[in-house]
Amino acid sequence: MSKIKKTYLIYNSQCDFCTNTARYFNKKLRGRLDILSNRTKKSKTLVPKRMVENLKKDVHLVVDREVYSRGEACHYLAQMLHPSLALLGPFGILLFEIGYVILKKIKKYL
């Protein structure tokens, strides 16, 4: 039996789109995901010191102390909902990175 990993989604709580998306994943993943504002003390303790400044800029996913950022974090989250997405491998990460960059540019219009 595999151990359930502790997973944290660190998001920008001053962005309505980001907050709504974090809440959506929290609801869908029922107890498998904790969401944290990038402004909390706890979020700053979950990432290496060199990454603390990046908390303000991008989304991050922390899984058992391993940190995923931007498109890679989004890809991992999507795999949590739909494990078959793992079949995309590195190509999937690239697709999610492109999608992440586009959404980041247009989110203020959503």
N, C-alpha and C positions, 0 to 999 in steps of 0.2 A: 504494500500500500504506500503510495507516494505522499510525502508530507506537503501540506498546503503552505505555499509560500506567502509571506507577508508582503503585500504590494501597496505602494503609495503612489497616488497621482498628485503631483505638485503643479498647480495651475495659477494663472493670473486672476485673482479674485476681483480685480477692478475692471475686468473685461466681461461684459454680459454674455457674449458668445462662449467664452472659455468656461465661465461658471455654469451655464446651462449644459454644456457638453460634459463637464466633470460630473454634474448631477445625473445626467443620462447614464453614463457609464457606471456610476455608483449604484444606481437603481437596477440596471441590467445585470450587474455582476454580484448583486446581493451578498454582501459580507466578504467577498474576495478582494475588495479594493477599499482602501481608505483614501479620501480626498483631503488635500491640505492646501490652504492658500500659500502662495509663495512668500507671504509676509509673516508667516508664523515662525516662532523660534524652532519648533520641531522640524519644519522643512529644512532649515539651515543646518540642522544636526545630521540629516540623512544623506547629505551629499558631501564629497570631499571639499575642503576649504577653497581649493582653486576654482570650484564651480559655483560658489555661493553667489557671486555677482551675476552669473548666468540665470539664476532663478527668476530674475526680473524680466528676462528676455524671451524665454522659451518654456514649453511644457516639458516636464520631466517625469519619468516613471522609475521608481526605486523598487527593485525586486530583490529581496534578501541582500541588501546593501550594494547590489549592482545597479548602476544608474544608466538609464536610456534617455536620450533627449530627442526632441523635435520629431522628425519622421519615424525614427526608430522606435520612439516611445508610442507613437500612434499605431505603428505596425504591430507592436507587442500587444497593445490594448485590443486591437481588432482581432488578433489571434485568440485572445482570451474569450471573445464572443463567438468567433468562428475559427476553430482550430485548423480547418482545411486551408486557411490562408498561409500557413507555414510552408505549404508547397511552393509558394512563390519565391522563397528564399531571399537572397540579396536583391533580386529584382523587385520584390515586394517592398523592401525597405526603400529602394530608390523611388518607387511609385508614391509611397506615402510621404517621402521627403518632398517631392515635387508638389503633391497636394497640400502639404503643410505650409510650404512657402507661399503658394497661391492663396490659401485661406488666411494666412497671416496678413497678406497685403490687402485683402478685401473684407476682412471681418468687420470693420467699422461700418460697412454698408449693409451688413446682414441684419 
